[in-house]
Amino acid sequence: MKKQLVHIKGTKEGLVLRLDDCCAYADLLEELENRVSEGGLDNRVDVQLDLGFRFLTKEQKNDLVQVVEKSGNMHVSSVFSEVISVNESNEMVLASKRDTYIGIVRSGQIVQATGDIVIVGDVNPNGRVEAGGSIYVLGKLKGQVHAGFEGNKDAIIVASHFEPTHVFIADQIDIMSNEKTFISQHVDQIIAYIDQNGVIAYERLQEAKNLRPSLNTIQGGS
């Protein structure tokens, strides 16, 4: 019996087409074309293509999408696999990197990091810290901070004493003023983050594990 190369599964979102990741690409393409041409769909449906552990070029992925959508009743909403490219892997390594700066960030000084950064010291007025990930200041934050400067909206800013002049997270900016009563009343141990409305918000540090559960990588305690 010939091995089935395309498995179709229905979900609430539409269909998932699980494509065999061991066979020749040409054989996979041929069977996919045969399966989607069988019809049987009355309405247009969203389709996810699951490549398993097969790595495909951008052009090959486009070929699969065209084959599926040629039927007219299917729209490919996503294509995913269990493998990533070398560039994607390198980007993930850089994003997970955490640097430590020990000392005072003085006026006019800029400290930068590709991933997260921990500042063991104060950030003085007109001092600036920029990070591709999150920023943790174990001291007084009175300067400017920009977390997630390459667009990471999950990045956060934490400071033991929180009195910055400017807060940036991804493409959002917040200029501090006396009108921010929450911060003036809770200067110590503040976390800044982008909330569900896409704007910068502030909470006590105790809320960090609820706001960003992925930060908690060590289990234990009560």
Secondary structure, DSSP 8 states (H G I E B T S, - for coil): -----EEEEEETTEEEEEE-SSS-HHHHHHHHHHHHTT---SS-EEEEEE-TT----HHHHHHHHHHHHTTSSEEEEEEE-S---HHHHHHHHHHH-EEEEES-B-TT-EEEESSEEEEES-B-TT-EEEESS-EEEEEEE-SEEEESTTS-TT--EEEEEE--SEEEETTEEEE--TT-HHHHH--EEEEEEE-TTSSEEEEEGGGHHHH-GGG--S----
